[in-house]
């Protein structure tokens, strides 16, 4: 597939970007793509590498300074967790420039590939997955899709994204797998492709056409970062697609969580999953994302979900949420928070009530219990308790973005 094929397809789907609401920063980054990266005499490889050099919206590839340390961090993580040998032999794609890569143990690596390998390792250790269908929302330049194909033998990988990004992911993956069967979706051919989706290796779906593929059996839904970068309304639409579509069996999500902000819009990128799921893995600031060379990165929550075979009734959900809330109310922090919020403390007193450690960031901790209770059965009391907990652990800083989202839910009265 050459650049002309991609441009012909892009002209048919470019208008769909206008139907996607995202953060203003994304809109500003998208605007110059046509003039700067598409319509020129350069090869696709040149355009792709210029994009990766100029922006960090798509991957970690543009880490140049300190890339050896970054790559070593990820590989050390994989070794500590006894990752399978196959992951250590997967290299960066030939189309990616040498400036972004580093040779280690005879393998040409980039920081982006290494992080993808860590994600694959977590998925394979948590789930039974082989030769299935993946639906990835926001595929970037196609880095995860390539590594998933090589490591897990994915039979069909569907990427749903804005047209400007699909231009690059389609070109990158067609170059990486020249023998692959590829489908470029438009409004006109969407139904035809959906009816034969497993006949393709890669399917590229413009945002807005995802519901045309809702009848497909999807073994794994994947999203890294982009749900946390959308405005609440847009993220909510994609969570509706994820939660309501019973053909989606499992999900792997990595999105922003507990980052301080002055923006009262909030962030539901890690809050939108509902009671349809069982949680198999839940980590705030997971170990593989703690690279010291990437301390400028936001904090993320990684989770793996499996759809419940039988839905919980309202009575069961209400009782489970209540039980989790009651457990939290017995914890010492609750009384300490009341003292902290009393406004009768001296500066010297503060040190006796301020939390000295971050909250437990794994399943079973207070944060997870409250997050889970609200996910299963939100009530005025459990949302209020979560806001109290978040304020207690972030008392001296700007509020967490999720505080505003929970406040919005609390004030809306839209409880199940």
N, C-alpha and C positions, 0 to 999 in steps of 0.2 A: 504494500500500500504506500503510494508516494504522497508527497505534500499536496499535489493537485486534487487527489481523491479526497483528502481530508478537508480541503478548502471547499470543494463542491458540496460535501456533506454539511459543513459548518454553515454555509449560506442558507441551507434549508431549515436549520434548527436555531439559528442565532437569535431569532425573535423570542424564543422561549425563555431567555435570560430575563426579559422584562417581566415575566410572570413570577419570578422568584424574589421574595423579599429577603435580604440578608443585611448584615451590619454595613454601615456606611463605608467602613474601611475596605470591605471587599469590593463594593461598587467602584471605589476610587482605583483599586488595583486592577479591576477588570477593564476599565475604560480604555487604556492605551494598548490593549493586547492586539487588536486588529491591525493597527498601524505599525506597531513596533515589532511584533513577532510573527504575524501571519502573512501579510501582503508585502513580501520582499523577495529578493532573488537568492536568498540564502537557503541552504539545505535544511531539512527538518532537524537533523542532528545539531546543526549550528543554532537553530532557533530554540531547541529544547535546552541546550546547555547554557545559552544566554539567559533564558528564563530562570533556570535553577541557580545561576550565579547571582541574578538580580533580586530574587525574592526568596523568602523562607515560607511562603504560603503552601508549598507543595511537599516538602520533605526536609530532611536534615542533610541533604547532599551538599549544600553550600557551606557546610562546616569545613574550612580549609586549615586555618590556624588551630593547632591542637587536635587535628583529626586522628593522629596516632593514639593519643590518650583516650579519646572518645571511643574509638574502635576497640581498644584494649579493655576498656571498662565493660562494654557489652559482651565481648568474648569471655571475659573472666566470669561475668554473671552466668553465662551459659554453662561454663565448665563447673562452677560451684553447684549448679542445679542438675548436673549429669545429663545435659542435653544430648540427644542422639548425634552420632558422628556425621550424619547426612547434613546437618545444619552448618557444620564447620567447612563444608566443601562448596557451599553456595556463594558465588562471587557476584560482584556488581556487573551490570549489563555492559556490553562492549560500547554501546552508543554513548555512555556517560564518560565525560572527559577525565583524563588522568589527574587533572588538578584537584578533583574531588575524592580521589581514591588513595589507598595506601596498600602496599604489598605486605602481607603478614602470613607467615607459614606457607608461602607460595601461592596465596589466594589474594586476588585483587578485590579489596573491600572498600566500602564507604560506610559512614555512620548511619545512613538511612537503611541500608540493607541489614546492618547489625541490629538496629532496633526492631525491624520487621521480624527478624529471626527470633528475637526474644518474645514477641507477640505470638508467633507461631508456636513456640515452645509451650507457652502458657495454655494456648488453646488445645494443643494435643495432649497435654498432661491432665487437663480438666475434662475434656470431652472425647467421645468416640466419634471421630470424623475421618472419612476416607472416601475419596472420589465423589464428593457431593457437589451440590450447587451452592455457590456463595452469591449473596446480593450485597454489594458494598455501596453504601451511600457516601459520596465524597471520596473518590479514589485518588485524588491528587494526580501525580504524573504516572500512576500505575505501579508504583513500587511494591505495595503490599500484594497486589494481584500477581505480579511476576514471582515474588518469593513464595506465595501460597501455591502457585502452579508447580513450582520446582520442588517444594518441600512436602506438600500434601497431596499432589496429584489431583488437584481440583478439576472436575470434569467440565463444569461451566461456571464462569465467573462473570457476573453481571455488575456493571458499574453504572450508577445513577449519579449524574453530576450536572453542573452548569455547562453549556456548550463550549465556552472558552477553555474549560479544563478538559473536557472530553477530547478536544482537538489534540491535546498533548498525550493523554493516557492511551488513546487509540493508536496514535503514531508510535509511541514508545513500545507498547505491547506487540504491535504487528512487526516491529523491527526485532524485538526480542524473541518472538516465536513466528518466524516467517512461514511456517507450514500450518499455522493455526487457522481455524475457521472463525471468521470475525463478522459480526453483524453490527451495522451502523443504523441505529433506529431513528426513524422520522415519524411524524404524525401519520403519514400515509401507510407505512409498512409495519407499524408497531404490533398490530394484532396478528399479522402473518408470522412475524418473528416470534412473538410470544407463544404461538401454538406449536412452534418447533424449536423452542429455546435450547433444549438439550442437544440439539444438533450442532451447536456452536461451542467453541472454546471460550470466546469472549464476546459479550454483548454490551453495547454502549448505549445507555438510555438517558436522554435529556430530562432534567428535572421537569416535573409536570406530567410526564407520561408514565410514571412509576405504577400507577393503579392499573394500567393496561397489562401489567405483569403480575397482578395480585393473585391470579389463579394458579401460579406456578408453585410447585413444592420447593421450598427454599430450606436447605439444611442449616445454613448459617448466615445471619445478617451481621454485617460488620460496619462499624463507624468509628473512625479515629479523628477526634478533634472538632469536626465541622458542626455537629449539633450544638456544641458549646459556643460556637461563633455566630450562630443565627439569632435573630430576634425571637422573642418568645412565641409569637404567632406562627412563624415559619417552622421552628423546631417542633411546636405542638402538632403541626400537620404531619410531620414525619413520624412522630411518636404514635399518632393515630394509625398510620400505615403499619408500624411495627406491632403495636398492641392488638389491633383489631384483625390483622391478617393471620388467621389460624394456620395458614400454610407455611408460616415461618416457624421453624422448630426450635432454633437456638440463636443466641445473639452474643456478640463480643463488642463491647462499647468502651471507648476511652475518651473521656471528655473533661473539660475544666470543672474543678470543684474546690470550693473554699478558698477563693482568691479575693482579697480585699478590693473594694471598689467604692467610688463615689457615685457611680452610675446607678440610679435607683430602678433601672429597667429590670435588673435581676438576670438570672441565668437558670434555665431549666435543662441544660444540656445533660445533666446527670440525675435529673429528677423525674423524667417523663415516663419511665417504665411503670406499668400498673400491676395489679394483683394477678395477672395472667401467667406470671413467671415464678419459677423457683430460682433462687440465687445460688450459684455453684462456686463463684469466686467474686470477691469484693475487696479491693485494696485502694485506699487513698494514698497517693504518692508512692506507687509500687516501686519496689527496689530497682527494677530495670530502667526506671525513669529518674534515677537519682544521680546521674552522671555529673561530676563537679564542673565539667566544661559547659554544661547547659543550665546553669543556675539562673539564667534569665528566663527560662521557660516557666509558664504558669504551672500550678499544681493540678494534677489530674486524678480522676477516679476511674479505675479499670474494673470492669465487671463482666462476668460470663453468666448468661441466663439460659434456662431450659423451660420451654413452655409446658405448663401443667397439662396432664392428660385429662384431668377432670377439674372443672372450675370449682372454686370454693364458693359456697353460698354466703349471703350477706351476714348471717348470724355467725358463721365460723370466722369470717374475716374480722368482724367487729370484736369477737372474743379474743382473737389472736393479737390484734392491735392493742386492745386494752391490757392484755397480759404483759406485753412489751413495755407499755407505758408505766405500769405499776412497778415493774422491775427497776426502771430508771428512777422513779420517784424515791426509791429506797437508797439511792447512791449518795455518798457524802457530798458530791459537788453541788447538789441541789440546795443544801443548807448554806454552803459557802457562797453560792450565787446570791442568795437572799441578803447575806451580810454585805456583799460587794455592792449590790444595787441600792443599799439603804441610804447612801450619801451621808453617812455619819462616821465615816472612817477617816483617820488621819493618813498621811502619806506612809508613815511607819506601819500602820495597820494593814495597808494594802498588801504587803508582802505575805501576810498570813492567810489571805483569802484568794489572791490571784493564783491561777493555775501555773505551776512551774514546768509542766510538761504538756506536750501536745496530746490531744485525745487519742484513744486507741483507734487505729486506722484500718482495722480488719473486722471480719465477721465476729459477732459476739460482743463488740465494744458498744459503749453508749451511743456513739454517733450512728453506728449501723442499726442499732435497735430503733432509734427514732426515725431514721430514714426509711427503714423497713415498715414500721408501723404506719407511717403516713402513706407509703406506697400501697399497702394492703387495704387500709381503711382510714382515710384522713378525717380528723375530727378537730373541732376548735381547740380542745385541750392538748392533743399531741402536736399540732402545729405551733401552738403557743410555747409548749415545752421545748421544742426544737429551737425556736428563736431565742429562748432563754439560754439554752446550752451554747448556741453559737455566739451570743453576746458575751457570755462568761469567758469563753476561750479566745475572744478577740476584743476584749474590753478597751484596750489602749490603742486600737487601730481603726481604720475605716471598716465598716461592716463587710462581712462576706456577701458576695453577690447573691448567694442563695437565700440570705436573710430576707431580701426584698421579695423574692419569689414566694417564700413561705408566708410572708406578710400579706402579699396579694391574695394567696389562697385563703388565708385566715379571714381577711376582710370580705372576700367574695361570698362566703357562705356556701360555696359549691362543694358540699361534702356528700360523699356517697351514703 
